[in-house]
């Protein structure tokens, strides 16, 4: 275990062969891993919280309303084969007492005059039913995971680019050193 730790920490130890670029690379890797872990967790938690608040706001603004089907869903509507819902016209009374009409998804079996439950927002506009608690939990978890993973990918990708740039600089210096050493010996490589 000690030997492995020594190999992993070789950039940090004092060594006559250690270059400044090795120490810079060590710092880049350390900062990248800390940012990747902390940033990924933070981005995931913040995104999941924002998605949860948005879903809670939608649920708070939506309310069920009893409506009457005025045109059945099977009449003149295109629906997928075997679908349980189709587009139908409904009429409902808004909270302020005004009668409204709109198109929404209703059961295909609903005939004109049938009562269905539709969802409206605070302005009386028809909206889709709010997501269930299980759907919201799944969406917030997936959104948080996606945001965290993206953050980690961006940080690690940036560290890889920085390391590639350091490698190019090291190779250029190595070529310069070889050119200086090679000429006094009388040899030409390449």
C-alpha positions in Angstrom: 0.0 0.0 0.0 2.8 2.4 0.8 4.5 1.8 -2.5 1.2 2.5 -4.4 0.7 5.7 -2.5 4.3 6.7 -3.3 3.7 6.1 -7.0 0.5 8.1 -7.0 2.0 11.0 -5.1 5.2 11.2 -7.2 4.4 14.6 -8.6 4.2 16.1 -5.0 7.5 14.7 -3.7 10.8 16.5 -4.1 12.7 15.0 -6.9 15.5 16.3 -9.1 13.7 14.9 -12.2 10.4 16.6 -11.3 9.6 19.5 -13.7 7.5 22.5 -12.9 4.9 21.2 -15.4 4.6 18.0 -13.3 3.7 20.1 -10.2 1.2 22.1 -12.3 -0.3 18.9 -13.6 -0.6 17.6 -10.0 -2.5 20.8 -9.0 -4.7 20.6 -12.0 -5.7 17.0 -11.2 -6.3 17.8 -7.6 -8.5 20.8 -8.3 -10.3 19.0 -11.1 -11.2 16.1 -8.9 -12.4 18.3 -6.0 -14.4 20.5 -8.4 -15.8 17.4 -10.1 -17.0 15.8 -6.9 -18.2 18.9 -5.1 -19.5 20.6 -8.3 -21.3 17.5 -9.5 -23.0 17.0 -6.1 -23.9 20.7 -5.9 -25.3 20.9 -9.4 -27.3 17.7 -8.9 -28.8 18.9 -5.7 -29.6 22.4 -7.0 -31.2 21.0 -10.2 -33.3 18.5 -8.4 -34.4 21.2 -6.0 -35.4 23.5 -8.8 -37.3 20.8 -10.6 -39.1 19.9 -7.4 -40.1 23.5 -6.8 -41.3 23.9 -10.4 -43.4 20.7 -10.1 -44.8 21.8 -6.7 -45.7 25.2 -8.2 -47.6 23.5 -11.1 -49.4 21.2 -8.7 -50.4 24.2 -6.6 -51.7 26.2 -9.5 -53.7 23.4 -11.1 -57.1 22.3 -9.9 -59.5 19.7 -11.1 -62.8 20.8 -12.6 -65.9 18.8 -13.6 -66.7 19.2 -17.2 -69.2 18.0 -19.7 -68.2 16.4 -23.0 -69.8 18.3 -25.9 -68.1 16.4 -28.7 -66.8 12.8 -28.2 -63.2 12.0 -28.7 -63.9 9.4 -31.4 -65.6 11.9 -33.7 -63.1 13.5 -36.1 -60.1 13.0 -33.9 -56.9 11.2 -34.8 -55.7 8.9 -32.1 -53.2 6.1 -31.8 -54.6 2.6 -32.3 -55.6 1.1 -28.9 -55.3 4.5 -27.2 -57.6 5.1 -24.2 -57.6 8.9 -24.6 -58.5 11.1 -27.6 -59.1 14.8 -28.2 -62.6 15.9 -27.3 -64.4 19.2 -26.7 -65.6 19.9 -23.2 -67.5 22.7 -21.4 -67.0 23.7 -17.8 -67.8 26.5 -15.4 -64.8 28.5 -14.2 -64.2 29.6 -10.6 -65.6 33.1 -11.4 -68.8 31.5 -12.8 -68.2 32.0 -16.5 -68.8 29.1 -18.9 -65.8 28.0 -20.9 -65.2 25.6 -23.8 -62.0 23.9 -24.8 -60.4 20.8 -26.3 -58.6 18.4 -24.1 -57.8 14.7 -23.8 -60.8 12.7 -22.7 -61.6 8.9 -22.6 -62.5 7.6 -26.1 -65.5 6.0 -24.6 -66.9 9.3 -23.3 -70.0 10.4 -25.2 -71.5 13.9 -25.4 -73.1 14.7 -22.1 -70.7 12.6 -20.1 -69.0 14.2 -17.1 -65.2 14.1 -17.0 -62.6 15.7 -14.8 -60.3 18.2 -16.5 -57.5 20.3 -15.0 -57.2 24.1 -15.3 -54.6 26.6 -14.1 -55.2 29.8 -12.2 -56.4 31.6 -15.3 -59.0 29.0 -16.3 -57.0 27.5 -19.1 -57.1 23.8 -19.7 -53.8 22.1 -18.9 -52.6 18.5 -18.7 -53.1 16.7 -15.4 -50.2 17.4 -13.0 -47.6 14.6 -12.7 -47.9 12.1 -9.9 -45.6 12.1 -6.9 -43.7 9.1 -8.3 -43.3 10.8 -11.7 -42.0 14.0 -10.0 -39.6 12.0 -7.9 -38.3 10.2 -10.9 -37.9 13.4 -13.0 -36.1 15.3 -10.2 -33.7 12.4 -9.6 -33.0 12.0 -13.3 -32.6 15.8 -13.7 -30.2 16.0 -10.8 -28.2 13.0 -12.0 -28.0 14.5 -15.5 -26.8 17.9 -14.2 -24.2 16.3 -11.8 -22.9 14.0 -14.6 -22.7 16.9 -17.0 -20.8 19.0 -14.5 -18.3 16.2 -13.8 -17.8 15.7 -17.5 -17.1 19.4 -18.2 -14.6 19.6 -15.3 -12.8 16.4 -16.2 -12.8 17.4 -19.9 -11.3 20.8 -19.0 -8.6 19.0 -17.0 -7.8 16.7 -19.9 -7.5 19.7 -22.2 -5.1 21.4 -19.7 -3.1 18.2 -19.4 -2.9 17.8 -23.2 -1.6 21.4 -23.4 1.0 20.7 -20.8 2.1 17.6 -22.7 2.5 19.6 -26.0 4.6 22.1 -24.1 6.7 19.3 -22.6 7.3 17.7 -26.0 8.3 21.0 -27.5 10.8 21.6 -24.7 12.1 18.1 -25.1 12.6 18.7 -28.8 14.5 21.9 -28.1 16.7 20.1 -25.6 17.4 17.3 -28.0 18.3 19.8 -30.7 20.8 21.5 -28.4 22.4 18.2 -27.2 22.4 16.6 -30.6 24.3 19.3 -32.5 27.5 19.2 -30.3 27.7 15.4 -30.7 27.7 15.8 -34.5 24.6 13.7 -35.0 21.3 14.7 -36.6 18.2 12.9 -35.7 15.5 13.3 -38.2 
